[in-house]
Amino acid sequence: MSFAPTPYAAPDFSRGALASAPDAALAPAPLDGVAPGNYHAMSIFPEYFRVHGRWLLAKESRMDCVAVLEGDEIAVREFRHLRAGDRVFVGRSEDGSEGIYVHADGFGAQAGASDTFAFRQRRSRETAFSRDYDELYDLLRYERDNGGRIVWVMGPACAFDFDARAAFSALVDNGYVHALLAGNALATHDLEGAYLGTALGQNIYTQQSAPLGHYNHLDTINRVRACGSIPAFIEAEGIRDGILFHCVKAGIPVVLAGSIRDDGPLPEVIGDVYAAQDAMRAQIRTATTVICLATTLHTIAVGNMTPSYRVTADGTVRPVYFFTVDISEFSVNKLGDRGSLSARSFVTNVQDFMVNVRKGLNL
């Protein structure tokens, strides 16, 4: 089966009310971090703003942010990044009548009943996923071979199993991973697995508990901190396996966002929540496929900063494909109503998912 992204049907601005729409209104931000009254809040969809008689697309978007005119470009900013005097778009009609048009069916218009990526589906443990897996394999091959960018978002469960760690390592080595977003726990338990053969004190293959194994993750963190960084720890301890080892070896960007309950944490963990958010969004800005594994909070965070589309270097508008994978139906369906054709869920053990993906890609 060959894969091609769902084609984008741009609005026809030469017809109907859009042809006679006024320019969008602008108002200055009154203070740093404060939007003017009646500001326009962004969605996950492609949005156009009429400026000097031309409709401009916001090329890099994020829901619940505001649009700012910068020269001839539309910048989309979080409220906290606004500066006094920024020219912010105002108006809350989305049909073009105020010079702002939200194009919610740009991909769905041509998708039709046969386009399995076009439907918003709630999934359950009884759903058949065979076709979903086959389509995912085709998508991943397409992304790797055609300049796409695959961002993985991982919870600690991904590091608890020997085969799952090996499967993700194979994906990294074969070009299917372009960035990893996670927290302190995923990195800690993966490094613990490589260093001491355990995750939270249990052997990652046999699940047998090691004597005083509850110290193992703390000993790992302490040793990494003594080395000063994860790469320095990998070098000093001769680490040769695991998720972090393969990412470091391949030069894959890894963003570790801190939380209030972190142990240690590892030196690379970003403790400032807004700095972590900025670092995550920096990776999402160019993502074309996002796969979230067993981490409800990280999945929600990434889902909220991922638009349903991406504008490529040649100006093509293409969809961003977004996957959630979790054993919990609640977790995978949390973002099921994002309104995006790209949202797809797998209800399964993430360790089994990783092994299936490796086998399906023949790695």
Buried (B, 14 or more C-beta within 10 A) or exposed (E): EEBEBBBBBEBEBEEEEBEEBEEBBBBEBBEEEBBBEEBBEBBBBBBBBBBEEEBBBBBBBBBEBBBBBEEEEBBBBBBEBBEEEBBBBBBEEBEBBBBBBBBBEBBBBEBEEEEEBBEEEEBEEEBEBEEBBEBBBBBBBBBBEEEBBBBBBBBBBBBBBBBBBBBBBBBBEBBBBBBBBBBBBBBBBBBBBBBBBBBBBBBBEEEEEBEEBEEBBBEBBEBBBEBEBBBEBBEEBEBEBBBBBBBBBEEBBBBBBBBEEBEBBBBBBBEEEEEBBBBBBEBBBBBBBBBBBBBBEBBBBBBBBBBBBBBBEEEEBBBBBBBBBBBEBEBBBBBBEBBBBBBBBBBBBBBBBBBBBBEBBEB
